[in-house]
C-alpha cells in the first residue's frame, strides 16, 4: 500500500457563516420516534431561513432530517457526547439546539453547559428545574400550583418510608428516562419493594421518584411556545384513556371535549405561569391530572413533545418554524399571526406494533409501548368510531 493511500481525508470543511447544530433523537424506538424527526426537519428549515448554516447530527437513515438536502451539513453519527464534542470542536458553532430531538437530545444539555457551549433557547439550569422533581415541586409550591404529593429515595427502605408519607397508590419511576421506562403503579409495600429492586438492578444509583397516584382522574396536556415575555398556547388536549396510561399511549382529543371552560382556562393559566417562571425560550409541554374539578400538574417538559407535530398539522400552523425562530431570538410571538382553524376535532391515535412482538405484554400502563402515532379528524362527537372508542375506555375506567 502506498503512503498516499493511508492519508485520512476530512471532507467536512467549516464555512464562515454562523452555525447552528440541531441534535436529533437517534434511532426510532419505543418512547422516541418519527414525531421528533418532524420537529428537527422544520427546525432546520427555520434556521436556514434566518441565515444560519444548519447542521444536523442524527443517525437514523429512515428520517427526513437526515435527507441530503434538508440541512446544509449532516453528520450521520450516534447522538452521544463523544461524537458530538468532536463535531463541536471542528465546526465551532454559534450554538446547539436540544429542544427538538426529544429526551435523547435534552440529556446532552448538561455536558454542553459544563463545556460552555451556547444552548439555543431555554438555558440548561431552567430545563434542569423541570427535570429535577424536587426543584420543580418547590417552584410549583412557590407559584401556588397544586401537584401530587411526592418524595425521592435511593433505597427500598427509603422508598417505603416515602410511600407511607405520600399514601398509596404511588407511581414509582426513575429520573431522567425516556418513555416512562420502568415506571409502575404500586399499591402496597411488597409491590413497591419488588419495583424498586428491579429498577435499581437495571438503572443502578438512579434517584427514585415516588408520587401519590391520583386514581380515577382525567388527564390532559398543554403544548405552548414562550418567548420570555408572552406565552402562546398551541393546544390543549384531553386524554381518553384512564389515568395511569402513558401519554404516548393515550388517544388525545383536540380541542378538549369533556372538560369545563374553567378547568381549561386554569390549565392555560398554569402553563403561562410555569413557562414564564422557567424563562422558556421556545417549546414546553405540561401534563395535568384533573380530579374533583381540581387541576394538578404532573410534569413539565421544556422541549418539543410528541404532540407538537400533531397540533401543528391539526391547526395548519407551522409551529416548529415559529418556535425555532423564537429560540434563536430572531422573532417574538407578536411577529406571527397564529390563527387556529379546525372544524370538528383532531384525534391523536397511538400506533402499536404488538403483531411484530407477539410475546410482549400488551397491557397498557405508565411505561410507554406505542411505536408511533396517527392523526384522525372527526366532524363531531357523534362519530361512530369515536363513540365506540369512548365506550370501551369508559368501561375500562369503571372497572
GUTI-39303 format. One record per residue (C-alpha): residue in one letter; z, y, x. Coordinates in steps of 0.2 Angstrom, whole numbers, plus 2048, in hexadecimal, padded with zeros to 3 digits. Layout:
% residues N
LOKOL, residuo, up, north, east
LOKOL, A, Z, Y, X
...
//
This chain:
% residues 399
LOKOL, residuo, up, north, east
LOKOL, X, 800, 800, 800
LOKOL, X, 7FB, 811, 807
LOKOL, X, 809, 81E, 809
LOKOL, X, 800, 82A, 7FD
LOKOL, X, 801, 81D, 7EF
LOKOL, X, 814, 81D, 7F0
LOKOL, X, 816, 830, 7ED
LOKOL, X, 81E, 834, 7DC
LOKOL, X, 815, 841, 7D2
LOKOL, X, 81E, 84C, 7C5
LOKOL, X, 812, 851, 7B8
LOKOL, X, 81F, 85C, 7AF
LOKOL, X, 81C, 86E, 7B6
LOKOL, X, 828, 87B, 7AF
LOKOL, X, 820, 88A, 7A8
LOKOL, X, 826, 89C, 7A8
LOKOL, X, 82A, 89E, 795
LOKOL, X, 83B, 89C, 78E
LOKOL, X, 83F, 88A, 78A
LOKOL, X, 848, 883, 77C
LOKOL, X, 84D, 870, 77D
LOKOL, X, 84F, 867, 76C
LOKOL, X, 859, 857, 76D
LOKOL, X, 853, 849, 761
LOKOL, X, 85D, 83B, 759
LOKOL, X, 856, 82C, 764
LOKOL, X, 850, 81C, 75C
LOKOL, X, 851, 81B, 749
LOKOL, X, 860, 810, 744
LOKOL, X, 86C, 80F, 736
LOKOL, X, 876, 81F, 735
LOKOL, X, 868, 829, 73D
LOKOL, X, 856, 829, 738
LOKOL, X, 846, 832, 734
LOKOL, X, 84F, 840, 72B
LOKOL, X, 854, 848, 73C
LOKOL, X, 842, 846, 743
LOKOL, X, 83C, 851, 734
LOKOL, X, 84A, 85E, 73A
LOKOL, X, 844, 85D, 74C
LOKOL, X, 832, 85F, 748
LOKOL, X, 834, 86E, 73E
LOKOL, X, 840, 875, 74A
LOKOL, X, 833, 874, 758
LOKOL, X, 826, 87C, 74E
LOKOL, X, 832, 88B, 74B
LOKOL, X, 836, 88C, 75D
LOKOL, X, 824, 88E, 762
LOKOL, X, 821, 89B, 754
LOKOL, X, 82F, 8A5, 75C
LOKOL, X, 826, 8A5, 76D
LOKOL, X, 830, 898, 776
LOKOL, X, 82A, 889, 77F
LOKOL, X, 830, 87A, 774
LOKOL, X, 836, 86B, 77E
LOKOL, X, 83A, 85B, 775
LOKOL, X, 846, 84D, 77C
LOKOL, X, 845, 83D, 771
LOKOL, X, 841, 82B, 774
LOKOL, X, 83A, 825, 763
LOKOL, X, 827, 821, 763
LOKOL, X, 827, 820, 750
LOKOL, X, 82B, 832, 74D
LOKOL, X, 821, 842, 74A
LOKOL, X, 82C, 84C, 756
LOKOL, X, 826, 841, 764
LOKOL, X, 813, 844, 760
LOKOL, X, 80A, 84B, 76F
LOKOL, X, 805, 85B, 765
LOKOL, X, 816, 860, 75D
LOKOL, X, 820, 867, 76C
LOKOL, X, 819, 870, 77B
LOKOL, X, 821, 863, 786
LOKOL, X, 828, 852, 781
LOKOL, X, 834, 848, 78C
LOKOL, X, 834, 836, 785
LOKOL, X, 845, 832, 78B
LOKOL, X, 855, 82A, 784
LOKOL, X, 861, 838, 77D
LOKOL, X, 86E, 835, 78A
LOKOL, X, 877, 841, 795
LOKOL, X, 870, 83B, 7A5
LOKOL, X, 85E, 83D, 7A0
LOKOL, X, 861, 84D, 797
LOKOL, X, 86A, 855, 7A6
LOKOL, X, 85B, 851, 7B2
LOKOL, X, 84F, 859, 7A5
LOKOL, X, 85A, 869, 7A4
LOKOL, X, 85B, 86A, 7B7
LOKOL, X, 848, 869, 7B8
LOKOL, X, 843, 874, 7A9
LOKOL, X, 852, 881, 7AA
LOKOL, X, 851, 885, 797
LOKOL, X, 857, 894, 78E
LOKOL, X, 861, 889, 783
LOKOL, X, 863, 878, 77A
LOKOL, X, 863, 874, 768
LOKOL, X, 86F, 866, 762
LOKOL, X, 86F, 86A, 750
LOKOL, X, 85F, 861, 74B
LOKOL, X, 861, 84F, 752
LOKOL, X, 870, 84A, 748
LOKOL, X, 880, 843, 750
LOKOL, X, 878, 83C, 75F
LOKOL, X, 872, 84D, 765
LOKOL, X, 882, 855, 75F
LOKOL, X, 88D, 84A, 76A
LOKOL, X, 884, 851, 77A
LOKOL, X, 88B, 863, 776
LOKOL, X, 89B, 860, 780
LOKOL, X, 892, 85C, 790
LOKOL, X, 886, 86B, 78D
LOKOL, X, 894, 876, 78B
LOKOL, X, 89E, 870, 79A
LOKOL, X, 88E, 873, 7A5
LOKOL, X, 88C, 884, 79E
LOKOL, X, 87B, 881, 795
LOKOL, X, 878, 88C, 786
LOKOL, X, 879, 883, 776
LOKOL, X, 86E, 88C, 769
LOKOL, X, 876, 890, 759
LOKOL, X, 888, 88B, 755
LOKOL, X, 893, 88A, 765
LOKOL, X, 89B, 87A, 76B
LOKOL, X, 8AD, 87F, 768
LOKOL, X, 8A9, 883, 756
LOKOL, X, 89F, 873, 753
LOKOL, X, 8AE, 86A, 75B
LOKOL, X, 8BA, 871, 74E
LOKOL, X, 8B0, 869, 741
LOKOL, X, 8AF, 858, 74A
LOKOL, X, 8C2, 858, 74F
LOKOL, X, 8CB, 853, 73F
LOKOL, X, 8DC, 85C, 744
LOKOL, X, 8D4, 86C, 748
LOKOL, X, 8C9, 86C, 739
LOKOL, X, 8D7, 868, 72D
LOKOL, X, 8E1, 876, 735
LOKOL, X, 8D3, 882, 732
LOKOL, X, 8D1, 87C, 720
LOKOL, X, 8E4, 87F, 71E
LOKOL, X, 8E3, 891, 724
LOKOL, X, 8D4, 894, 718
LOKOL, X, 8DE, 88D, 709
LOKOL, X, 8D1, 87F, 706
LOKOL, X, 8D7, 86E, 700
LOKOL, X, 8D4, 85E, 70A
LOKOL, X, 8DB, 84D, 709
LOKOL, X, 8EB, 849, 712
LOKOL, X, 8E7, 842, 723
LOKOL, X, 8EE, 83C, 734
LOKOL, X, 8E8, 836, 745
LOKOL, X, 8EE, 827, 74F
LOKOL, X, 8EA, 81D, 75F
LOKOL, X, 8F3, 80D, 75B
LOKOL, X, 8F6, 801, 74C
LOKOL, X, 908, 806, 74B
LOKOL, X, 904, 819, 74A
LOKOL, X, 8F6, 815, 73D
LOKOL, X, 903, 80D, 732
LOKOL, X, 90F, 81B, 733
LOKOL, X, 901, 828, 72F
LOKOL, X, 8FB, 81D, 720
LOKOL, X, 90D, 81D, 719
LOKOL, X, 90D, 830, 71A
LOKOL, X, 8FC, 834, 713
LOKOL, X, 8FD, 825, 706
LOKOL, X, 8F2, 817, 702
LOKOL, X, 8E3, 814, 700
LOKOL, X, 8DE, 81C, 710
LOKOL, X, 8CD, 81E, 719
LOKOL, X, 8CE, 818, 72B
LOKOL, X, 8C0, 81E, 737
LOKOL, X, 8BD, 821, 749
LOKOL, X, 8B9, 833, 74F
LOKOL, X, 8A8, 839, 755
LOKOL, X, 89D, 82A, 74E
LOKOL, X, 88D, 828, 746
LOKOL, X, 88A, 823, 734
LOKOL, X, 89C, 81F, 72F
LOKOL, X, 89C, 811, 73D
LOKOL, X, 8AB, 806, 73A
LOKOL, X, 8B2, 810, 72C
LOKOL, X, 8BC, 807, 71F
LOKOL, X, 8C7, 80A, 710
LOKOL, X, 8D8, 800, 710
LOKOL, X, 8E6, 7FE, 704
LOKOL, X, 8F4, 7F7, 70D
LOKOL, X, 8FC, 7F5, 71F
LOKOL, X, 8F4, 7E4, 722
LOKOL, X, 8E2, 7EA, 71F
LOKOL, X, 8E6, 7FA, 729
LOKOL, X, 8EC, 7EF, 738
LOKOL, X, 8DC, 7E4, 737
LOKOL, X, 8D1, 7F4, 736
LOKOL, X, 8D9, 7FD, 744
LOKOL, X, 8D9, 7EE, 750
LOKOL, X, 8C6, 7EB, 74C
LOKOL, X, 8C3, 7FD, 74F
LOKOL, X, 8CC, 7FE, 760
LOKOL, X, 8C4, 7EE, 765
LOKOL, X, 8B2, 7F6, 763
LOKOL, X, 8B6, 808, 767
LOKOL, X, 8C5, 807, 773
LOKOL, X, 8D0, 817, 776
LOKOL, X, 8C7, 81F, 767
LOKOL, X, 8D2, 82B, 75C
LOKOL, X, 8D5, 823, 74B
LOKOL, X, 8D4, 82F, 73C
LOKOL, X, 8DD, 82A, 72C
LOKOL, X, 8DA, 834, 71C
LOKOL, X, 8E1, 831, 70B
LOKOL, X, 8D3, 82A, 701
LOKOL, X, 8D0, 833, 6F0
LOKOL, X, 8CB, 825, 6E5
LOKOL, X, 8C1, 827, 6D5
LOKOL, X, 8BA, 838, 6D9
LOKOL, X, 8A9, 840, 6D9
LOKOL, X, 8A1, 844, 6EA
LOKOL, X, 895, 852, 6EE
LOKOL, X, 88E, 85B, 6FD
LOKOL, X, 887, 86C, 702
LOKOL, X, 87A, 870, 70F
LOKOL, X, 87A, 882, 715
LOKOL, X, 873, 88E, 722
LOKOL, X, 87E, 89C, 72A
LOKOL, X, 878, 8AA, 735
LOKOL, X, 88A, 8B0, 739
LOKOL, X, 88A, 8BD, 72C
LOKOL, X, 882, 8B5, 71C
LOKOL, X, 882, 8A3, 716
LOKOL, X, 874, 89C, 70C
LOKOL, X, 878, 88D, 701
LOKOL, X, 868, 882, 703
LOKOL, X, 86E, 875, 6F6
LOKOL, X, 87D, 86D, 6ED
LOKOL, X, 87B, 85A, 6EA
LOKOL, X, 885, 84F, 6DF
LOKOL, X, 887, 83D, 6E4
LOKOL, X, 885, 82F, 6D7
LOKOL, X, 88E, 821, 6E0
LOKOL, X, 8A1, 820, 6DE
LOKOL, X, 8AC, 827, 6EC
LOKOL, X, 8AD, 81D, 6FB
LOKOL, X, 89A, 81A, 6FD
LOKOL, X, 893, 822, 70D
LOKOL, X, 889, 832, 709
LOKOL, X, 87A, 82A, 712
LOKOL, X, 87B, 81C, 705
LOKOL, X, 87D, 826, 6F6
LOKOL, X, 870, 82C, 6E9
LOKOL, X, 872, 83F, 6E8
LOKOL, X, 86C, 84B, 6DB
LOKOL, X, 865, 85C, 6DE
LOKOL, X, 86B, 867, 6D5
LOKOL, X, 87C, 860, 6CF
LOKOL, X, 87C, 858, 6BE
LOKOL, X, 88E, 854, 6B9
LOKOL, X, 898, 861, 6C2
LOKOL, X, 89E, 871, 6B9
LOKOL, X, 898, 882, 6BF
LOKOL, X, 8AA, 887, 6C5
LOKOL, X, 8AA, 877, 6D1
LOKOL, X, 899, 87B, 6D7
LOKOL, X, 89D, 88D, 6DB
LOKOL, X, 8AD, 888, 6E3
LOKOL, X, 8A3, 87C, 6EF
LOKOL, X, 897, 88A, 6F3
LOKOL, X, 8A5, 896, 6F7
LOKOL, X, 8AE, 889, 702
LOKOL, X, 89E, 886, 70B
LOKOL, X, 89C, 899, 70F
LOKOL, X, 8AE, 89A, 715
LOKOL, X, 8AD, 88B, 721
LOKOL, X, 89C, 890, 728
LOKOL, X, 8A2, 8A2, 72B
LOKOL, X, 8B2, 89C, 733
LOKOL, X, 8A9, 890, 73E
LOKOL, X, 89D, 89E, 743
LOKOL, X, 88E, 892, 73F
LOKOL, X, 87D, 898, 745
LOKOL, X, 871, 88C, 73C
LOKOL, X, 875, 87D, 731
LOKOL, X, 885, 875, 72A
LOKOL, X, 888, 867, 71E
LOKOL, X, 899, 866, 714
LOKOL, X, 89E, 857, 70A
LOKOL, X, 8AB, 858, 6FB
LOKOL, X, 8B5, 84D, 6F0
LOKOL, X, 8B9, 853, 6DF
LOKOL, X, 8C8, 84C, 6D5
LOKOL, X, 8D0, 853, 6C5
LOKOL, X, 8C5, 863, 6C7
LOKOL, X, 8CC, 866, 6D9
LOKOL, X, 8C0, 868, 6E7
LOKOL, X, 8C5, 860, 6F8
LOKOL, X, 8BB, 861, 708
LOKOL, X, 8B8, 850, 711
LOKOL, X, 8AF, 856, 720
LOKOL, X, 8A3, 863, 727
LOKOL, X, 894, 860, 733
LOKOL, X, 88D, 86F, 73C
LOKOL, X, 87C, 868, 73E
LOKOL, X, 86D, 862, 734
LOKOL, X, 871, 854, 728
LOKOL, X, 868, 846, 720
LOKOL, X, 865, 850, 711
LOKOL, X, 85E, 860, 719
LOKOL, X, 84C, 85A, 718
LOKOL, X, 84F, 853, 706
LOKOL, X, 854, 865, 700
LOKOL, X, 846, 86D, 70A
LOKOL, X, 839, 862, 701
LOKOL, X, 842, 863, 6F0
LOKOL, X, 842, 876, 6F0
LOKOL, X, 832, 878, 6FA
LOKOL, X, 83A, 884, 707
LOKOL, X, 838, 881, 71A
LOKOL, X, 84B, 881, 71D
LOKOL, X, 84A, 87A, 72E
LOKOL, X, 83E, 887, 734
LOKOL, X, 84A, 894, 72D
LOKOL, X, 859, 88C, 735
LOKOL, X, 851, 88B, 746
LOKOL, X, 84C, 89D, 746
LOKOL, X, 85E, 8A2, 741
LOKOL, X, 865, 897, 74F
LOKOL, X, 85A, 89F, 75C
LOKOL, X, 860, 8B0, 755
LOKOL, X, 84E, 8B5, 752
LOKOL, X, 851, 8B8, 73F
LOKOL, X, 85F, 8BB, 732
LOKOL, X, 860, 8B3, 721
LOKOL, X, 85C, 8C4, 719
LOKOL, X, 84B, 8C3, 722
LOKOL, X, 845, 8B4, 717
LOKOL, X, 841, 8B2, 705
LOKOL, X, 84A, 8A2, 700
LOKOL, X, 845, 89F, 6EE
LOKOL, X, 849, 88E, 6E7
LOKOL, X, 83C, 886, 6DB
LOKOL, X, 840, 875, 6D4
LOKOL, X, 83C, 86F, 6C2
LOKOL, X, 848, 861, 6BD
LOKOL, X, 852, 858, 6CA
LOKOL, X, 84F, 850, 6DC
LOKOL, X, 857, 840, 6E0
LOKOL, X, 85B, 83A, 6F1
LOKOL, X, 859, 828, 6F1
LOKOL, X, 85F, 81D, 6FF
LOKOL, X, 854, 810, 707
LOKOL, X, 85C, 7FF, 70C
LOKOL, X, 854, 7F1, 717
LOKOL, X, 85F, 7E3, 712
LOKOL, X, 850, 7D8, 710
LOKOL, X, 84D, 7D9, 723
LOKOL, X, 860, 7D4, 725
LOKOL, X, 864, 7C7, 718
LOKOL, X, 875, 7C2, 720
LOKOL, X, 87C, 7D4, 720
LOKOL, X, 889, 7D8, 713
LOKOL, X, 880, 7E3, 706
LOKOL, X, 890, 7EA, 6FF
LOKOL, X, 890, 7FD, 701
LOKOL, X, 89F, 807, 708
LOKOL, X, 8A4, 815, 714
LOKOL, X, 899, 80D, 722
LOKOL, X, 887, 812, 720
LOKOL, X, 87A, 804, 71D
LOKOL, X, 86A, 80D, 717
LOKOL, X, 85C, 80F, 723
LOKOL, X, 853, 81E, 71B
LOKOL, X, 851, 828, 70B
LOKOL, X, 844, 82C, 6FE
LOKOL, X, 842, 83B, 6F2
LOKOL, X, 83F, 838, 6E0
LOKOL, X, 83C, 846, 6D3
LOKOL, X, 841, 844, 6C1
LOKOL, X, 83E, 850, 6B3
LOKOL, X, 84F, 84F, 6AB
LOKOL, X, 85F, 844, 6A9
LOKOL, X, 857, 83A, 69C
LOKOL, X, 84B, 832, 6A8
LOKOL, X, 84C, 81F, 6A6
LOKOL, X, 84E, 81B, 6B8
LOKOL, X, 85C, 827, 6BA
LOKOL, X, 865, 821, 6AA
LOKOL, X, 865, 80F, 6B1
LOKOL, X, 86B, 815, 6C2
LOKOL, X, 879, 81F, 6BB
LOKOL, X, 87E, 811, 6AF
LOKOL, X, 880, 805, 6BD
LOKOL, X, 88A, 811, 6C8
LOKOL, X, 895, 815, 6BA
LOKOL, X, 899, 803, 6B6
LOKOL, X, 89D, 801, 6C9
LOKOL, X, 8A9, 810, 6C8
LOKOL, X, 8B2, 809, 6B9
LOKOL, X, 8B6, 7F9, 6C1
//
